[in-house]
Amino acid sequence: ASKVDDNALHEWVKKNNISFPVGMVQGDEEKVRFTWGVKSLPWLILTDKEHIVRAEGFALAELDREIRQLSKAKGD
């Protein structure tokens, strides 16, 4: 939710072997953060395979727990 060089973003994704879709806000990032209700960065958003938001606003240290909860709810 902030401006970054497109090439730098793609290089970071490649270098870190990120396997999920990554993008950036195209426009006024302050307005977008306000509209989305993002209170701080990073603002993590966890989606399922259908790209439906299942969790948001949690700390990076809570990511594994959030994924496990999502897997339990789906019966995986």
C-alpha positions as CSV (number, residue, x, y, z in Angstrom):
1,A,0.0,0.0,0.0
2,S,2.8,2.3,-0.8
3,K,4.8,3.3,-3.9
4,V,7.7,1.2,-4.9
5,D,9.7,0.7,-8.0
6,D,8.0,-1.9,-10.2
7,N,11.3,-3.6,-11.1
8,A,12.4,-3.7,-7.4
9,L,9.1,-5.3,-6.4
10,H,9.4,-8.0,-9.1
11,E,13.0,-8.7,-8.2
12,W,12.0,-9.0,-4.5
13,V,9.2,-11.5,-5.4
14,K,11.6,-13.5,-7.5
15,K,14.5,-13.4,-5.0
16,N,12.2,-14.5,-2.1
17,N,10.3,-17.1,-4.2
18,I,7.0,-15.6,-3.3
19,S,4.3,-18.0,-4.5
20,F,1.2,-15.8,-4.1
21,P,0.0,-12.8,-6.1
22,V,1.8,-9.6,-5.2
23,G,0.9,-6.1,-6.4
24,M,0.9,-2.5,-5.4
25,V,-1.6,0.3,-5.1
26,Q,-1.9,2.3,-8.3
27,G,-2.8,5.8,-7.2
28,D,-3.0,7.8,-3.9
29,E,-1.8,5.3,-1.3
30,E,-2.9,7.5,1.6
31,K,-6.5,7.6,0.2
32,V,-6.4,3.8,-0.5
33,R,-5.2,3.0,3.1
34,F,-7.9,5.2,4.5
35,T,-10.6,3.6,2.3
36,W,-9.4,0.1,3.2
37,G,-9.2,1.0,6.9
38,V,-5.5,0.0,7.1
39,K,-4.1,1.4,10.3
40,S,-0.5,0.6,9.8
41,L,2.0,-1.1,7.5
42,P,2.5,-4.0,7.0
43,W,-1.1,-4.9,6.9
44,L,-1.3,-8.6,6.2
45,I,-4.3,-10.0,4.4
46,L,-4.8,-13.8,4.1
47,T,-7.1,-15.1,1.3
48,D,-8.2,-18.6,0.3
49,K,-7.7,-20.2,-3.1
50,E,-10.7,-18.2,-4.4
51,H,-9.1,-14.9,-3.2
52,I,-11.8,-14.4,-0.5
53,V,-10.3,-12.6,2.5
54,R,-10.3,-14.9,5.5
55,A,-8.1,-12.9,7.9
56,E,-6.5,-9.5,8.1
57,G,-4.5,-7.1,10.3
58,F,-2.6,-9.8,12.2
59,A,1.1,-9.8,13.0
60,L,3.6,-11.7,10.8
61,A,4.4,-13.9,13.8
62,E,0.7,-15.0,13.8
63,L,0.7,-16.0,10.1
64,D,1.2,-19.8,10.7
65,R,-1.6,-19.8,13.3
66,E,-3.9,-18.0,10.9
67,I,-3.1,-20.5,8.2
68,R,-3.7,-23.4,10.5
69,Q,-7.1,-22.0,11.6
70,L,-8.1,-21.5,8.0
71,S,-7.1,-25.0,7.1
72,K,-9.1,-26.4,10.1
73,A,-12.2,-24.4,9.1
74,K,-11.9,-25.8,5.5
75,G,-11.3,-29.3,6.8
76,D,-7.9,-29.6,5.2
